[in-house]
């Protein structure tokens, strides 16, 4: 029997983040260029980036320039998050050493690496939290004997209930602890 279980955690390098970063960048650049074009048209009637737009600089062009800059900056932040792979890491359950290691990457700096270690004998249970609704939550927690709850799942796209239950069952069986929150 394998004495080490390691679950890889997907960080910000997921398809949805690439999609939104690219979409916001294209939209932001478009808004910015239309806003700048409306400003340049104040001084030159022959200049045009796009087809004939009858947009005055005040107020529409100024607002579009502002929204364009905001979109480009938001997109740059998303691309930086993707580049740094924020949130990625692993959960390692090692019965040989008797430790659980939770490892995650953050933004560059002195707190870039988050590495938490717990003794397996400090774990009281594995807890599942499932909330349906407008923003559903499907999370697995490592519950310690001193009542701390450490999240083990990734933030982002919700996983199916069946998959989250199976993951929690596997962890609980591997650690030989009880499972909370299952119907």
Order of alpha helices (4+ residues) and beta strands (2+ residues): beta-alpha-alpha-beta-beta-beta-beta-beta-beta-alpha-beta
